[in-house]
């Protein structure tokens, strides 16, 4: 006789089995609940910003003017695309000032610390106007051309001859940049600790690369100048800057018209016109 197996306190009855479908439902609910908890935790950890809040701006002079392949001067930017002026000084639409506005995050974590005293910058408004109040200088431009059209013709002649040296002879020199141009750019004010040599070092590297690229693309071609196009003049005390310059040309051998942007900014002073920088 087979002995009886007693369970449930010796009552002789087996406990009822949990239906398999119920176990599946319990596991599904547990998984959904776990996923909701993880999502809520992640949502609390992701920082949010108010609409219109400004990203923190670096106060480092190196980050401001000497970032890799980019340097900003005055009302514009020297970068791989050449000198890009944001807007003429005195224009009715001013560029956004690089100051902290209400509701934006501070540029430095120290700004909200007790006793924080921002560095004195009496010329901070020059960042908005795009220029400093510089003194008049007497240095003339050496070389160059008398008009923008003449300068464009000289640039095309240098390209046709594959003469990079002739191209560089048509842009501003380091001395002209340091004495005439740099003092009027806001980045030259004392608080930045940026020197003309710093700015020129970035600019000339891009200009050399830009001239070489232009010769590689257009060197040896017989190009006819149709017209010179560009934005409105930006008047400074010692010079006039014209940005977004392009040369509309036609290849005599093929009849194909092209727009050349390798010299995107012209600088005018006392009847002489030169290239500010070549585009890389």
Buried (B, 14 or more C-beta within 10 A) or exposed (E): EEEEEEEEEEEEEEEEEEEEEEEEEEEEEEEEEEEEEEEEEEEEEEEEEEEEEBEBBEBEBEEBBBBEEBBBBBBBBBBEBBBBBBBBBEBEEEEEEBEBEEEBBBBBEEEEEEEEEEEEEEBBEBBBBBBBEBEEBEEEBEEBBEEBBBBBBBBBBBBBBBBBEBBBBBBBBBEBBBBBBBBBBBBBBEBBEBBBEBBBEBBBEBBBBBBBBBBEEBBEBEBEBBEBEBBEEBEBBBBEBBBBBBBBBBBEEEEEEBEBBBBBBBBBBEEBBBBBBBBB
